[in-house]
């Protein structure tokens, strides 16, 4: 039987996913209403907006399916594949992705749990850049590639920081639940996440447990 804590985690995860999807899905709905309520000649202006919003919703769903869902449960994933999912998440936003494109790194494979940790870290890093910037991924010999957020004011929100440091489930909210899941996935992957803050820079580095 599910406990109250289990149910709270599920509720917060659902809230988080809905929050990130409501924008592009709502934009699609608004565009359709415009086409229905106004002159059909507006189609040339509205259709590109509809297409962009629909693509954004699809990219976010694809990323969530990998990061949160069973779709990411394969035994291993090549960095090239993970890069495609992550690029889709950041496309069109104010944060750019710097993913390694050399053949050796592209062919590098991570086991399923560590692949999911990497995707979680890119999401956390992107959200640490409220004014925009760059999320850089570097395969530097660690168990999971290091993810660095670079941009003005780069920092974790205080609730996310608390979640990364083991905040109780009762103290989490829809903003911080994803960081909580990242820590749980890191434990499954037998790594721990180290947060290394700096001036306009924040690195998320994984180290082996034990």
Order of alpha helices (4+ residues) and beta strands (2+ residues): alpha-alpha-beta-alpha-beta-alpha-beta-alpha-beta-beta-alpha-alpha-beta-beta
